[in-house]
Amino acid sequence: MADALEALDSIKEVLTEIAREIDRLRNSQTQHAAMAVAGRLLAADLPSALIAQIQEDLDSGDLNQRWLRAMERVGTENQAVVAVVGALMTDVAAAAATYVAGRAEEWEATAHQVDGRACALEAQSARLEEVRKTIANNPKAR
């Protein structure tokens, strides 16, 4: 009888630990899924926003003015480089989008992994609960 009660207490403790871990994993999974969505949205919007800003700065002359001010500080003048800088900035925007999209894929993969671990723990918890019920309902065990 004492052995059955000890077993029940042990099972309850394990079930409590598993429940806490499932909650932690589910919260983590939700965060990673949200980061993946945000990453995909950012990867889609970032290049066009950066390219539009670069183009606007090129068209308005703002980029040229900033370039001239920078060149004055450095002591060099070469306005033809402005177009090259704009092209490089466009490449940087595309590279940033590729990076963010890659991170979004990583976050999504992590969310799936965490979900799998949580599901496995939920299955273990269900099996342990059945064992606990069997022991608790067995009059010979008490």
C-alpha positions as a Markdown table, in Angstrom:
| # | Residue | x | y | z |
|---|---|---|---|---|
| 1 | Met | 0.0 | 0.0 | 0.0 |
| 2 | Ala | 2.8 | 2.4 | 0.9 |
| 3 | Asp | 4.6 | 1.6 | -2.3 |
| 4 | Ala | 1.5 | 2.4 | -4.4 |
| 5 | Leu | 1.0 | 5.8 | -2.6 |
| 6 | Glu | 4.7 | 6.6 | -3.1 |
| 7 | Ala | 4.3 | 5.7 | -6.8 |
| 8 | Leu | 1.3 | 8.0 | -7.0 |
| 9 | Asp | 3.1 | 10.8 | -5.4 |
| 10 | Ser | 6.1 | 10.3 | -7.7 |
| 11 | Ile | 3.8 | 10.2 | -10.8 |
| 12 | Lys | 2.1 | 13.4 | -9.7 |
| 13 | Glu | 5.5 | 15.2 | -9.3 |
| 14 | Val | 6.6 | 14.0 | -12.7 |
| 15 | Leu | 3.2 | 15.1 | -14.2 |
| 16 | Thr | 3.6 | 18.6 | -12.6 |
| 17 | Glu | 7.2 | 18.9 | -14.0 |
| 18 | Ile | 6.0 | 17.8 | -17.5 |
| 19 | Ala | 3.1 | 20.3 | -17.4 |
| 20 | Arg | 5.5 | 23.1 | -16.6 |
| 21 | Glu | 7.9 | 22.1 | -19.4 |
| 22 | Ile | 4.9 | 21.8 | -21.9 |
| 23 | Asp | 3.9 | 25.4 | -20.9 |
| 24 | Arg | 7.4 | 26.6 | -21.4 |
| 25 | Leu | 7.7 | 24.9 | -24.8 |
| 26 | Arg | 4.3 | 26.2 | -26.0 |
| 27 | Asn | 5.3 | 29.7 | -25.0 |
| 28 | Ser | 8.6 | 29.4 | -26.8 |
| 29 | Gln | 6.9 | 27.8 | -29.8 |
| 30 | Thr | 4.5 | 30.8 | -30.0 |
| 31 | Gln | 7.4 | 33.3 | -29.8 |
| 32 | His | 9.4 | 31.5 | -32.6 |
| 33 | Ala | 6.3 | 31.3 | -34.8 |
| 34 | Ala | 5.6 | 35.0 | -34.3 |
| 35 | Met | 9.3 | 35.8 | -35.1 |
| 36 | Ala | 9.1 | 33.8 | -38.2 |
| 37 | Val | 6.0 | 35.7 | -39.4 |
| 38 | Ala | 7.6 | 39.0 | -38.6 |
| 39 | Gly | 10.8 | 38.0 | -40.3 |
| 40 | Arg | 9.0 | 37.0 | -43.5 |
| 41 | Leu | 7.1 | 40.3 | -43.5 |
| 42 | Leu | 10.3 | 42.3 | -42.9 |
| 43 | Ala | 12.1 | 40.4 | -45.6 |
| 44 | Ala | 9.3 | 41.3 | -48.0 |
| 45 | Asp | 9.1 | 44.9 | -47.0 |
| 46 | Leu | 12.8 | 45.8 | -46.2 |
| 47 | Pro | 14.3 | 45.8 | -49.7 |
| 48 | Ser | 11.5 | 47.8 | -51.3 |
| 49 | Ala | 11.5 | 50.3 | -48.5 |
| 50 | Leu | 15.3 | 50.7 | -48.6 |
| 51 | Ile | 15.4 | 50.8 | -52.4 |
| 52 | Ala | 12.6 | 53.4 | -52.5 |
| 53 | Gln | 14.4 | 55.6 | -49.9 |
| 54 | Ile | 17.7 | 55.3 | -51.8 |
| 55 | Gln | 16.0 | 56.1 | -55.1 |
| 56 | Glu | 14.2 | 59.1 | -53.5 |
| 57 | Asp | 17.5 | 60.3 | -52.1 |
| 58 | Leu | 19.1 | 60.0 | -55.5 |
| 59 | Asp | 16.2 | 61.7 | -57.3 |
| 60 | Ser | 16.0 | 64.6 | -54.8 |
| 61 | Gly | 19.7 | 65.1 | -54.6 |
| 62 | Asp | 19.8 | 64.4 | -50.9 |
| 63 | Leu | 22.2 | 61.4 | -51.4 |
| 64 | Asn | 24.4 | 63.6 | -53.5 |
| 65 | Gln | 24.4 | 66.4 | -50.9 |
| 66 | Arg | 25.2 | 63.9 | -48.1 |
| 67 | Trp | 28.0 | 62.4 | -50.3 |
| 68 | Leu | 29.5 | 65.9 | -51.0 |
| 69 | Arg | 29.4 | 66.7 | -47.3 |
| 70 | Ala | 31.1 | 63.4 | -46.5 |
| 71 | Met | 33.7 | 64.0 | -49.3 |
| 72 | Glu | 34.4 | 67.5 | -47.9 |
| 73 | Arg | 35.1 | 65.9 | -44.5 |
| 74 | Val | 37.5 | 63.4 | -46.1 |
| 75 | Gly | 38.9 | 65.9 | -48.6 |
| 76 | Thr | 38.0 | 64.1 | -51.9 |
| 77 | Glu | 35.5 | 65.0 | -54.7 |
| 78 | Asn | 34.1 | 62.5 | -57.1 |
| 79 | Gln | 30.3 | 62.8 | -57.8 |
| 80 | Ala | 30.3 | 59.8 | -60.1 |
| 81 | Val | 30.7 | 57.6 | -57.0 |
| 82 | Val | 27.2 | 58.6 | -55.8 |
| 83 | Ala | 25.6 | 56.2 | -58.3 |
| 84 | Val | 27.9 | 53.4 | -57.3 |
| 85 | Val | 27.1 | 54.0 | -53.6 |
| 86 | Gly | 23.4 | 53.9 | -54.5 |
| 87 | Ala | 23.8 | 50.6 | -56.3 |
| 88 | Leu | 25.8 | 49.2 | -53.4 |
| 89 | Met | 23.1 | 50.4 | -50.9 |
| 90 | Thr | 20.5 | 48.6 | -53.1 |
| 91 | Asp | 22.6 | 45.4 | -52.9 |
| 92 | Val | 22.8 | 45.8 | -49.1 |
| 93 | Ala | 19.0 | 46.1 | -49.0 |
| 94 | Ala | 18.7 | 42.8 | -50.9 |
| 95 | Ala | 21.3 | 41.1 | -48.8 |
| 96 | Ala | 19.5 | 42.3 | -45.6 |
| 97 | Ala | 16.3 | 40.8 | -46.9 |
| 98 | Thr | 17.9 | 37.5 | -47.7 |
| 99 | Tyr | 19.4 | 37.4 | -44.2 |
| 100 | Val | 16.1 | 38.2 | -42.5 |
| 101 | Ala | 14.3 | 35.6 | -44.7 |
| 102 | Gly | 16.9 | 33.0 | -43.7 |
| 103 | Arg | 16.4 | 33.8 | -40.0 |
| 104 | Ala | 12.6 | 33.6 | -40.5 |
| 105 | Glu | 13.1 | 30.0 | -41.8 |
| 106 | Glu | 15.3 | 29.2 | -38.8 |
| 107 | Trp | 12.7 | 30.6 | -36.4 |
| 108 | Glu | 10.0 | 28.6 | -38.2 |
| 109 | Ala | 12.0 | 25.4 | -38.0 |
| 110 | Thr | 12.7 | 26.0 | -34.3 |
| 111 | Ala | 9.0 | 26.5 | -33.7 |
| 112 | His | 8.2 | 23.2 | -35.4 |
| 113 | Gln | 10.9 | 21.4 | -33.3 |
| 114 | Val | 9.6 | 22.9 | -30.1 |
| 115 | Asp | 6.1 | 21.9 | -31.0 |
| 116 | Gly | 7.3 | 18.4 | -31.6 |
| 117 | Arg | 8.9 | 18.3 | -28.2 |
| 118 | Ala | 5.8 | 19.6 | -26.6 |
| 119 | Cys | 3.6 | 17.1 | -28.3 |
| 120 | Ala | 5.9 | 14.2 | -27.2 |
| 121 | Leu | 5.7 | 15.5 | -23.6 |
| 122 | Glu | 2.0 | 15.7 | -23.8 |
| 123 | Ala | 1.8 | 12.1 | -25.0 |
| 124 | Gln | 4.1 | 11.0 | -22.1 |
| 125 | Ser | 2.0 | 13.0 | -19.7 |
| 126 | Ala | -1.2 | 11.3 | -21.0 |
| 127 | Arg | 0.4 | 7.8 | -20.6 |
| 128 | Leu | 1.6 | 8.7 | -17.0 |
| 129 | Glu | -1.9 | 9.9 | -16.2 |
| 130 | Glu | -3.3 | 6.6 | -17.3 |
| 131 | Val | -0.8 | 4.8 | -15.1 |
| 132 | Arg | -1.7 | 7.0 | -12.2 |
| 133 | Lys | -5.4 | 6.4 | -12.6 |
| 134 | Thr | -4.8 | 2.6 | -12.9 |
| 135 | Ile | -2.8 | 2.6 | -9.6 |
| 136 | Ala | -5.3 | 4.9 | -7.9 |
| 137 | Asn | -8.3 | 2.8 | -8.9 |
| 138 | Asn | -6.7 | -0.5 | -8.0 |
| 139 | Pro | -8.0 | -1.5 | -4.5 |
| 140 | Lys | -5.2 | -4.1 | -4.1 |
| 141 | Ala | -2.5 | -1.4 | -4.6 |
| 142 | Arg | -3.8 | 0.6 | -1.7 |
